[in-house]
Amino acid sequence: MVELKKGVDILSDIGNIKNIQEANVIIEKKCDAESAEKLTKIKNEEAILKIANSISLINPDSVFVNTGSEADLIKVREMAIEKGEEKQLPMKDHTIHFDLAKEQARIIDRTFYIVNENETTSSLAKKILRKEAHSYINDKFKGIGKGMTLLIGFYSRGPIGAQASIPALEITTSTYVMHSANILYRNAFDEFDAEAERRGLFLTNVHSEGQNREEDLPNARVFMDRSWLTTFSMYCTYAGNTLLLKKGNHRFAVDLATYYNQGKELSEHMFITGLTGANGRKTFFAGAAPSGCGKTTTAMVGSDFIGDDLAQLWIAPDGTLRGINPEVGIFGIVEDVNREGDPYLMKCLREEGTEVIWTNVLIDENGVPQWVGNGETPSKKGINFQGEWYEGKTDENGKPVPLSHPNSRCTLRNTAIANYNNQAAEDPKGAEIKVITYSGRDSDTMPPVWVARNSDHGVVIGASILSAATATEVGAKGVRRQPWANEPFIAGPLADYMQAQFVFFNSGKLKQKPVMAGLNYFLTHAARGGKGNGLLGEKKDVKVWLGWLEKMANNDVEAIETPIGFIPKYEDLKELFKEIDKEYSKDLYNKHFAFYIDNILARIELQEESYKKEGNIPPHLFEIYEEQRKGLQALKDKFGSVVSVEQLTQA
């Protein structure tokens, strides 16, 4: 178990500011009168010491305090353009930011948890001993802000007053990072003291982009101090490595839920969206998927969108499962975003009226952002993440340079999106979550949708996610296990996290159990007896799979029971496909839902072997795998390796 405030607080030790008097001295020295006056309104002494020690560590020429006022928001945007971290585009309130060509994603090979002696972490994570991290930060980070302005912001990861919301400090030399934070998070300067007192803690993020040179990248690091809830990031530009409020702080939230609020809260890599069903009822979903696996697209399908990436969940006093989005904006991948599949998002991106920060797309000769898969006539030339670009350009190895990077992003506020339910998103009581989904990138095994037999089987669906490596992680290759899609952000042993999942969903306080389901949009024709690697469906089918789950959650449909869970009946899906103006043939249904037994058994074996290498995994996981294996083997013995839906129904 991680222990809070154990070991040396690296930030305080290197900053060497020991008391409020010393803090006030350095604040007066580095801040102008306006920023110094702003900080007098923060009464939390621990926060003031964190800020003062960050100033001492980085040693900038000046400090700007961002309170989230309209004047401060405008100032941060102006600073980003003046500094050159962003460039104004012809579309009003649209800017472009380019990351270094070799830092276009999370640097998982240089991201470490700071640990104390004998402290365990996830077997899939990297760690560094506290004394080694101290030495590196002292050597590489100290004084890094010479000639720069340090920006300080105060945020809330969630609606003010919500049970699972957490206040946080963002301290950075990057105007782009602060601009992004202003779009993605709730400014909480006025409420910071009260929220820190309510929650009993706050998170601290300290970042400098250094000189922003390619030769500095070997020195780039992201350190997460679990004991002191502090992140450090240096020599990084990509927001996934620098906007530490996001995935850096999500890791701390996972720790807090796993070890300090077990059975009460979960912190998940999930979207939250609502679907309107019969008679106008609203059913809210939370859904996990690894980055780059369609999470944003799925969230946008909902009639009442709340969030596309992160979710804080808890059990309310009335026994319902509640959820909030820590964010108020999206930092979304744009590859394959187009009007057919993403009409709400495309309206924001292509029509004036929305503030957007673009990253790593192509900017054509007319100053218009372009990206792969946008459904428009491809540009022939422009400027992209590798500089000047033209059709047919290749890199030093002769490999074609794409029009845009696969991890190109857009950053915008959720309130700009037409199907966003701002009232539900800002309700501190949270949205009632009735359906939880888990999905990855699976080309040849699982059906498009299936429902767990019970909550424990639902936890196992989450524990068993696999995904093809995507462009969101530097250094990731091939098919990877991605338990709960939260795996990159689980700091402690997977056994601890899994146990917390079993405890939470079996809590006697959870009176309204959610439907827990698997989703898979990535089945190919080749995997189901056809030819080619094209998908067996298309983006808009997502609404059908969610629509069926909405009906399951409200007891409007029956299902076919199988060893891995419940699958839909053809007649129900056919009606739902009509609602999206699409015919759904019995032949396609059979391809979608036939069981390729050997593939599913191989998937179970892969997971079993991997989990057996972990320590202290709850035995119940293996019991469920064995139960499923026996049922699948019985099907194979009776019908063969490929079992049709008709045979599943007979069984």
N, C-alpha and C positions, 0 to 999 in steps of 0.2 A: 504493500500500500504506500502511495506517495504521501509524504508528510509535509504540510505547509510550514513555511518559514524554518526549514531545517537546513543547516549548513550556512556558509557565508553568503550574504546577499551581495552578489558580484557588483551590481550597479552602485550600491551604497559604498561598498569597499573601495572601488576604483574612483568613484566620484569624490569620496572623502568629505562629503558634507554631512555633519553629524547632528546638527540641531537647527531649529528654526532661525536663530540669529544668523548662522552661517549661510543658510538658504537665502535669507533676505538680502544679504550682502551680494551674492552672485547674481540674484535676480535684478537688483538695482543696477549692477554693473553691466549686464548684457541686454536688459530690456529698456526700451524707451519708456517715457512716462505713461503713455497710454496702455501699453502691455503690462507694465508693472501694476498699474491701477486695476486692471482686469483681474490679475492674480490675487489681489487683496480680497476679492469676493469668495475665493475658495478657502474654506476654513479647515478642511481635512488636512491635518499636519502631515500625515503619511504621504498624501498626494503631493503636497508642496515639496517634501523632501525628495520624492521620486523625480519631480520636475527639476529641482535644483541639481541633483546628482547627474541627471541626463545632460544638463547644460555644462556641468563641470567635465563630464566624460568627453563630450563631443567638442566642446570649446568653440562654438560658432562666433562669428563677429557680432551677430545680433539675434534677437528672438522676437517672433511674432506670435501673439496669443490669439487664437481663433475661437470666438465665443459662439459662432453660428449665427450671428446677426446678419442681416442682409448686406450691410457694409463689409463685414468680414468675408462673407462668401464671395462677393464681387472682387474683393482685394486678392483672395487666394487665386481666383481664375486669372486675374490680371498678372499676378506674379508668375504663374505657370507659363504664360505666353512670353512675358518679358525675359524670363530666364532661359526660354527655349526648350523647356521640357515638353511643351505642347505648342502646336501651331494652329492658328485660326483657319478654318475652312470657309468656303463661300457660304454654306448654309449657316444661318444664324445660330449661335450657341453650339456649333459643332467644332470640335478640335481633334487633332491627330497627335498621338504620342507613339514614337517608335522605341521599342526595346532594342538592346544590343542583339545582333544577329544570332549569337550563340547563347543568349539567355531569353528564350521565348516561352518558358514554362517553369513549373516548380523544379527547383534544383534538388531533387531528392537525394542525390549523392553528396550534397554539402549541407544537408539539413539535419540537425542533431538535437536530441534532448539532453539537457544538462542534468546529470544525475549525481547523487551522493554515493559513497562507497556501499556496495552490496544492495543497491536499489535496482530492481528489475524493470525492464521495459518490454514492449512488444518485440517478439522475435523478428518481426518484419520492419523494425525501425532501427535507426542509427542513434548511438548515444555517445556522450563524451563526459568524462569525469569533471566534477566541478572545478578542481584545481587547474585542469588543462584548459577548460573554457575560460577561466579567469585569466590565465596567461595569454591566451589568444586575443581576448577582448582588450586586455591591457596593452598588448603589442600593436594590434591592427586598428582598433577602434578609437583609442584615446587620442584626442586632438584632431580627429578626422574632419571636423567641420570648419577648419580654418578658411576664412574667406566666404563662408556661407551664412545664410539665415536659417535658424532652427524654428520650425513651426510646431506649435503645441495645440492640440485639439481635445475636446471632452465629448465623449459619445456614450450612447447606451446601446447595447446589443439586445434589442427588444423594446417593446412599448414600455414607457415609463410606468413603474409600479407593478408590472407583471411578475408573477412568482419567479419565473426562470430568467428574467432579464438581468444582465450584468453590465455595470458601468466600466468604461475603459478609457485610458489615455492613449492618444496617438502622438508620438514625438518624433519628428522626421525633418531632414533637410530637403526632402523632395516636395516641391509644390504640386507635382502630379499626384503623389500619394495623398496629400491633404485634400486636393480637389476631388479625388476619387472617394475619399472618406466622407466628404460633405454630401456626395450624391448617394452613397450606399448605406449610410448609417444616420441614426437620429442624433443630432447635436443635443448635448445634455449639459451644457455649461451651467445653466441656472438650477438644474436639478441634481448636479453631480454629488454634492455633499449628502443630500437626503438619500439618494440611491445607494451610495457607498455605505451609508449607515444601515439602510434596510437590508441590503444583501450581506453586509459584514465583510466585504472585500471589494477590490476593483482590480482590473488587469492593466498592465503597463507595457507599451510597445515602443521600442527605441530603434530608429533606423537612420542610416546615412547611405546615400548612393555612391559615396566616395567621389572619385574623379570620372566615373562613368566611362571607363576605357576598357576595351576588350582584354588588354593585358592584365587587368585587375581581377578578371573572373576567377582565376585559380584561387584567389584569396576570398572570394565570396562565401559567406556563411549565413545560415539562419540558425540561431540558437534559441531554444525554448527552455527556460528555467522553470520546471514544474513546481518546485518548492516555493518560489517567490513570485509565481504568476507573471513573469517578465519575459518578453521576447527581445532578442537583439538581431538585427539584420544589417549587413554591411556589404558594400561593393555590388549591390543588386539594383536592378531597375524594374524588372517585370513585377507587376502588382501582386501576383501570387506569392512572391517572395518578400514583398515590401509592405503591402497593405496588411499589416499583421493583425489588424482587427478581424480579418476574415479567417483564414485557415490556421494561422498561428493561435489566435484566441479560441477558435473552435476546439483545438486540442486541449486547452485548459478546461473548457466547458465539459468536454468528455470526461476528463479526470474528476472534476467536481461532481458530476452526476454519478460516476462509477463508484467513487470512494466515499463521498461525503453526503450524497443524497440517494443512495441505493434504495430501490423500491419506491422512490418518490419522483425522480426525474430521469430523463434521457436527453442526450445531446446528439443529434443525428445529422448525417449528410443527406438531407431530404428536402424535396419541394413540399409546399403546401398549396393545395388548390381545391376549389369547390366545384361540384357539378350539380346542375339543376335537373331534378328528376320529376317524377309524376306529381301533378298538382302543385308544381312550383317549389317542392321541398329542396333544401340545400343539404348536400352530403359532402363533407370535407375529407380530403385524402392527404396523407403524408407519404411521400414515395422516395425510396433510396435508389440511386444509380451512380456508378463511378463517373467522374468528370469525363465529358465527351461521349456519353452514352444516351443522350436524348432527354436528360432531366428537364432542361428548360422547355423543350418542345412539348413534353408531357404536361408540365405545369400550365403552359399557355393554352392547352386544350380546354381547360376548365372554364366555366362561366364566371367563377369567382376566384380569380388568381390572387394568391397571397405572397408566395415566394418560390424561387426556383432552385435554391441551393442548400440552405441550412434550416434546421428546425430544432427548437427547444420544446420538449414534451413533458407533461406532468399529469398526475392524477388529481383532479379537482375534488373539493369536498363532497360534491354530489355523485362521485364515483365515475364520472366521465373522463375520457382521455382528452386533454387539451393541448393545443400547440400554438406557438408563435414563431414568426420569422425574425431572427436577430437583425436582419437587414431591411432596408426600405428601397433597395435598388437591385439591379442585376449587373453582374460582371460576366456577360454571356458570350459564349463562342458563337461566331457568326457564320462559320462555314456551313453551307447548305441551308441557311436561313433564307427563305424566299416567300413570295406572296401566297403561293399555294398552301404551304405547310405552316406558315407563321404570319398570318395577315395582321394581327395586332401589333406585333413587333416591327414588321416592315413599315407600317404606317408611321411609327415613331422614327424609324431610321431614314425614311425617304421623304417625309413631309416636314415643313418648318413647324416649330412649336415645342420641340423637345431638346433639352440639353443633353448632348452625347459626347463622351470621350471615346474616340476610336483608337484601337491599338493594332498595329502590324497588318492592317489591310493595305491594299494598293490605293494610292491617291492618283487618279488619272489626270490627264492634261487639263481637264476642266475643274479640278479640285474636288471631284466626287469620289467618295469611298467605293471601292469595288472588292468583291471577294468571291472565292470559289463557291459555286453552287447557289448564287443569288437569283438564278432564273432569268437573268438579263443578258443582253449581248455582251460577250467578254471584251474587255478593253485590250488594246494592242500594246499600250505602253503607259508608263507612269513611274511613280516612286513607291517602293515598298520596303519591307524590313531589311532588304539587302542593298538598298540604294536604288539607282536607276534600274528600271525593269522594262523589258520588251518581250513580246511573244517569241518563244524559242530560246530564251536565255538559259544558259547552263552554268553550274558552279564549277569549282576547280577540278572536280572529279567527273565532269561531264554529265552530271545529273540535272534534269530540268529544274529550274527554279520556279516554284508555283507563283501564280498571280498574287496570292495572299498566303500568309502562314496558316497552317491548319489550326493553330491556337489563337488566331486573330479574335479580338474581343470588341464588344461595345459595352460601355458603362452608361446607364441611364436610370432615372428614378422610376419606381414602379407606378407612381401616380400618373405618369404619362401614358400608361398602357390601358386601353379601353376596357378590358375585362378585369381590371384590378379592383378588389373590394377593399377600399381604404378603411371603411368602418370596422370590418372584421379584423383587418390587419393591425389596427391600432387599439383594439379592445384588450385591456390588460387581463381579462378573463380568458383570453385565447379562443381559438376556433375549436369546436368539438370535432375530434378526429374519429371517423367511423371506419376508415379503410387505410391500411398500410400496405404499400407495395415495395417489392425488391426486384431490381433488374440489372442486367449487365449487357455484354456483347456476346451473344451465344448464337453461332451460325448453324449449329447442327444437332442440338439436343432437346431443349425444353420447348413446350408449346407456347403460344403467345400469351396465355393467361391460365393460371391455376390457383385455387384457393386452398390454404392449409386446412388440415382436418381439425386442428385446435391451435391454441396459442404457442405451445411448445414446438409443434411442427412449423409454425410461422417463424419462430426464432431460428429454426434450422434452415428455412429458406434463406433468411438473411445471412446466416453464417456461411452459406454455400455459393455465394455469388462468384462467378468467374467473369473476366472481361479481357478482350484483346487490348493490348497496350494502345493508348491514344497519345495525341500530341500534347497533352496537358502535363506530362512529366518527362523531364530530360533524363535519359538513361534507362527508361523502361522499355522492355522488349517482349514480344511474344504474348502468349496468353498468361494472365496473372490471376491468382486468387485475390479477391477483393471483398473479404468478409464484411457484410452489411453496407458495402460501398463506403464505409467509414474507416476502413483499414489504414489508409495513409495517415489518419488523424487520431488513431488509438495509441495513446502513449504507453499505457501499462500492458501487462501480459494479456493476450487474447482470452485466456481463461477467466480473468477477472471481469472483463467486459461481457463475456458470454454469460457468466453467472448473474451479472447485473440485469441482463436482458431477461433471463428466465425468472428472476425474482420480481422484476417489474410487471411482466405480463401475467404472472400468477398471483399478484397482490390481491388480497381479499378486499382492498379498498377500491380496486378497479371493477366496478359493477357492470359497466357497459364494455364488453370485450370487442375490440375492433376486428373486422375481417382482415386477415393477413394473407397476402397473395404474392405470387411471382409473376413478373411480366417479362416478355422477350420479343422485341421488335425485329430481331436480326436474323431470323431463319432465312436460309437461302433456297433457291430452286434446286441447286445441286444436292442439298442435304435431304431433299424430299422426292428424289427420283427424277428430277428435271435436269436441265443443263444451265451452266453459268452461275456466277456468284451474285446475281441480282437478288434483291430481297423478295421474299414471298409475298410481302404486302407493301404498303406505302404509309407515309406519315399520318395521313388522316384516319387510318385504321385505329390509331391510338384512342380516339374518342369512343370507338365501339368497345374496346377492352375495358376502358374505364366505365363506360355506360353499363356494361354487364356487372361489374363489381358494385356499382351504385345500386343496382337492383338486388344483388346478393345481400348487401348490407341492410336492405330494407325488406328482405324476405319476399321479394316479388317474383323470383324465379327459383326453379329447382336445378340441380346439377347432377352430373355423372360422377360417382365416387370411384376413385382409382387408388392405387397404393401410395401415390405421391400427393393426393389431394383431390379436389373437385374441379372438373372441367365443364365448360358450357355445353348446353344442348344447341343443336343446329338451328332450330326454329327461333330461339331467342336471339341468336346472333344475326340471323337473316333479317329480322325486324329492325335491329339496331343499325345494320348496314344500310337499310332503306332510308334511315334518318340522315345519313350522310350522302344520299343519292348514289348509292353504289349497290350493284347486284353482288350477292355472295353465293357462290355455287357450292353444292354439296361436295364436289371434288376438291375445291380449295379448303373447305372445312376439314375434310379427311386428311389433307396434307398438313394442315396446321396442327391437328390434334391426334394424329396417329402416334403411338409410342414406339420409338426406336430403342428397344430395351437395352441393347448392348451399350449404346451411348450413355443412357442414364446410369446404368450400373458402373460404367467406367468413371463417370462423374462422381458417384458416391465413393468409389474406391480411391480416387485421387484426393478427395477431401479427407477421407478417413486417414490415409497415410500421412497427409500433411498435419492433421490435428494430433495424431499420435506422437508426433515429434515435439509437440508443445507439452509443457508441464501443467498438471492439475486441471485439464479440460473436464468440465462436468460430464460424468458418465452418461447422462441422459442423451447427449448428442449422439453417441455411438449406439445407444439403444434405438433411437429413432432411425438412424441409418440402417440398422439391421432389420428393423421392422419393414422399412421400405424395400430393402433388398429381397427379403423373403417374398413379399407380395409381387414384386417385379419378376422374380425368378419363376414363381408359379404361373404368371401370365405367359412367360416365354415357354415353359414346359408345355403349356396347353395350346398356344397359338403360334409360336415361333418368335423370331427376333423382331419382327415388325407387327405390331398389334393395332388393328384398325379401331376406329371409334365404335363401330358396331360390335366388335369383339369385346371392347372395354365395357360396353353396356351389358352384354351378355354376362360377363364375369361379375 
